[in-house]
Amino acid sequence: MTDVMLNGAQEKLRDMTREYLTQEVLPHTAAIDRDDIIPEPLIRKLLGEPLRLTALSVPREYDGMGLGTMDVCIVAEQVGYACPALIPLVEIAQLFAHGLLYGGTDQQKKNYLTRLANGMVGCYALTDEGPGSDPAGMKSTAGKTKDGWLLNGRKRLVTFADISEFSIFFAKSSPEKGGRGISGFIVEGKPKGLVFESHAATMGLRGHRAFNVVLDNLFVPDQGLLGKQDEGLRLALEILNTTRISLAAGFTGLAAAAFDAAVAFAKQRMVGGNPIIANQAIAFPLSELSARIDAARLLTYRAALMHDRGMQHKRETSTAKFYAAETLISAVELASRVLGAYGASPEYPVERYVRDAFSWIAAQGTIEVQKLVVSREL
Ligand SMILES: Cc1cc2nc3c(=O)[nH]c(=O)nc-3n(C[C@H](O)[C@H](O)[C@H](O)COP(=O)(O)OP(=O)(O)OC[C@H]3O[C@@H](n4cnc5c(N)ncnc54)[C@H](O)[C@@H]3O)c2cc1C
């Protein structure tokens, strides 16, 4: 399929990713959902050649693939199409990599980005025990000691914390300064003081694992500070302003999967001697959804291209993110309706798409928060 927005190399990247996922992942998606676990060998396979899902945006000088955001979006859309439970693997690598790229010292970049590119996993813990939409109100603290910091508090929904070799945590280093007193910290391994409280169960995206984590006097040495002291919230939001673009691409991928399932069903389901797609009541909503999916993809490409060209893109990123999320919800709702009773049956993937969509859209900031970001840029 030709896409006028993509060059030849990008079309090849899209086709290679789609073929690989179709062969290696699609046969496992139902079992991943049923068992609520992505088998470790499958994760390892996806971190190796040819996809190298944690190496996508790591620069080549650190052994990464050196892809721009546009290329990462092409991969993320295909992952969202084939198996959304795997998207968090792409996304936490994006979050971790951009944390290092935007805030890391040369030494930190060399150390962590090289390991990330070579198949290790790093995670990102911003969301605190309170509302995720208000990171400035977080309660976790970082108290200074002679040669480091002691972190205390609770983090929620830390995706793939269990398999991560390193993590970025945000905590208040100057609580009296509110949002202007937050710092980022890199934590190596699973040291004493990093306590895994529970796995946050969700109705969809089953297989991906998000953990509630307690920081109990967790010691981080001075060299673990990420970026400047007290400038962690600015860093966290700068990271999200980039990674939300590929997340929007993932939403578009799942919306396209729901759309394809609905069209295939509508063409073969005969009612009164005609396929149901012959009814305008079915055909027109599908046409409208087709347009919305195209628009979500184009908005995502626009934000990605602006990022890759070094332009400001906050408004465009949050526009793509909320539009793609709303498109995804419209897609799974329509697909479920078109399939009639089969929309809720495990015989078809659509019921899983519905669960996946609702379990996913709040990641990296809700629809409402993205609209708030856009409104502040108007
Ligand atoms: C699949 C998944 C993976 C995740 N992985 C991670 C991770 O790895 N690391 C991490 O740190 N976090 C992670 N998160 C957490 C995510 O960032 C938060 O869920 C998100 O920020 C929303 O926070 P909340 O769920 O606490 O909702 P709340 O902030 O409690 O919001 C509740 C409702 O209030 C609305 N609301 C809040 N503020 C406003 C406002 N000002 N105006 C209008 N409406 C408002 C929201 O839109 C929402 O509808 C993940 C979430 C999901 C779903």
PDBQT file of the ligand as one rigid body, heavy atoms in Angstrom, charges set to zero:
ROOT
HETATM    1  C1  LIG A 401      -1.605   1.633  30.196  1.00  0.00    +0.000 C 
HETATM    2  C2  LIG A 401      -1.013   2.647  31.115  1.00  0.00    +0.000 A 
HETATM    3  C3  LIG A 401       0.350   2.645  31.369  1.00  0.00    +0.000 A 
HETATM    4  C4  LIG A 401       0.901   3.600  32.225  1.00  0.00    +0.000 A 
HETATM    5  N1  LIG A 401       2.254   3.557  32.472  1.00  0.00    +0.000 NA
HETATM    6  C5  LIG A 401       2.816   4.491  33.270  1.00  0.00    +0.000 A 
HETATM    7  C6  LIG A 401       4.222   4.455  33.529  1.00  0.00    +0.000 A 
HETATM    8  O1  LIG A 401       4.951   3.586  33.032  1.00  0.00    +0.000 OA
HETATM    9  N2  LIG A 401       4.732   5.395  34.349  1.00  0.00    +0.000 N 
HETATM   10  C7  LIG A 401       3.971   6.373  34.904  1.00  0.00    +0.000 A 
HETATM   11  O2  LIG A 401       4.510   7.222  35.599  1.00  0.00    +0.000 OA
HETATM   12  N3  LIG A 401       2.613   6.421  34.702  1.00  0.00    +0.000 NA
HETATM   13  C8  LIG A 401       2.016   5.500  33.901  1.00  0.00    +0.000 A 
HETATM   14  N4  LIG A 401       0.663   5.526  33.664  1.00  0.00    +0.000 N 
HETATM   15  C9  LIG A 401      -0.168   6.489  34.388  1.00  0.00    +0.000 C 
HETATM   16  C10 LIG A 401      -0.767   7.592  33.534  1.00  0.00    +0.000 C 
HETATM   17  O3  LIG A 401       0.215   8.532  33.194  1.00  0.00    +0.000 OA
HETATM   18  C11 LIG A 401      -1.946   8.177  34.312  1.00  0.00    +0.000 C 
HETATM   19  O4  LIG A 401      -2.948   7.184  34.348  1.00  0.00    +0.000 OA
HETATM   20  C12 LIG A 401      -2.493   9.440  33.689  1.00  0.00    +0.000 C 
HETATM   21  O5  LIG A 401      -1.594  10.490  33.841  1.00  0.00    +0.000 OA
HETATM   22  C13 LIG A 401      -3.848   9.861  34.335  1.00  0.00    +0.000 C 
HETATM   23  O6  LIG A 401      -3.749   9.854  35.728  1.00  0.00    +0.000 OA
HETATM   24  P1  LIG A 401      -4.881   9.115  36.617  1.00  0.00    +0.000 P 
HETATM   25  O7  LIG A 401      -5.136   7.800  36.009  1.00  0.00    +0.000 OA
HETATM   26  O8  LIG A 401      -4.436   9.157  38.025  1.00  0.00    +0.000 OA
HETATM   27  O9  LIG A 401      -6.196   9.989  36.420  1.00  0.00    +0.000 OA
HETATM   28  P2  LIG A 401      -6.579  11.321  37.233  1.00  0.00    +0.000 P 
HETATM   29  O10 LIG A 401      -5.475  12.302  37.139  1.00  0.00    +0.000 OA
HETATM   30  O11 LIG A 401      -7.061  10.950  38.578  1.00  0.00    +0.000 OA
HETATM   31  O12 LIG A 401      -7.793  11.856  36.352  1.00  0.00    +0.000 OA
HETATM   32  C14 LIG A 401      -9.138  11.384  36.540  1.00  0.00    +0.000 C 
HETATM   33  C15 LIG A 401     -10.047  12.087  35.571  1.00  0.00    +0.000 C 
HETATM   34  O13 LIG A 401     -10.012  13.508  35.815  1.00  0.00    +0.000 OA
HETATM   35  C16 LIG A 401      -9.713  14.189  34.622  1.00  0.00    +0.000 C 
HETATM   36  N5  LIG A 401      -8.941  15.393  34.926  1.00  0.00    +0.000 N 
HETATM   37  C17 LIG A 401      -7.851  15.497  35.727  1.00  0.00    +0.000 A 
HETATM   38  N6  LIG A 401      -7.392  16.760  35.724  1.00  0.00    +0.000 NA
HETATM   39  C18 LIG A 401      -8.206  17.481  34.913  1.00  0.00    +0.000 A 
HETATM   40  C19 LIG A 401      -8.255  18.837  34.498  1.00  0.00    +0.000 A 
HETATM   41  N7  LIG A 401      -7.364  19.724  34.945  1.00  0.00    +0.000 N 
HETATM   42  N8  LIG A 401      -9.225  19.195  33.642  1.00  0.00    +0.000 NA
HETATM   43  C20 LIG A 401     -10.141  18.307  33.197  1.00  0.00    +0.000 A 
HETATM   44  N9  LIG A 401     -10.128  16.994  33.545  1.00  0.00    +0.000 NA
HETATM   45  C21 LIG A 401      -9.193  16.603  34.388  1.00  0.00    +0.000 A 
HETATM   46  C22 LIG A 401      -8.897  13.215  33.806  1.00  0.00    +0.000 C 
HETATM   47  O14 LIG A 401      -8.902  13.537  32.425  1.00  0.00    +0.000 OA
HETATM   48  C23 LIG A 401      -9.624  11.919  34.107  1.00  0.00    +0.000 C 
HETATM   49  O15 LIG A 401     -10.766  11.848  33.288  1.00  0.00    +0.000 OA
HETATM   50  C24 LIG A 401       0.078   4.583  32.824  1.00  0.00    +0.000 A 
HETATM   51  C25 LIG A 401      -1.297   4.585  32.562  1.00  0.00    +0.000 A 
HETATM   52  C26 LIG A 401      -1.844   3.638  31.718  1.00  0.00    +0.000 A 
HETATM   53  C27 LIG A 401      -3.316   3.663  31.459  1.00  0.00    +0.000 C 
ENDROOT
TORSDOF 0
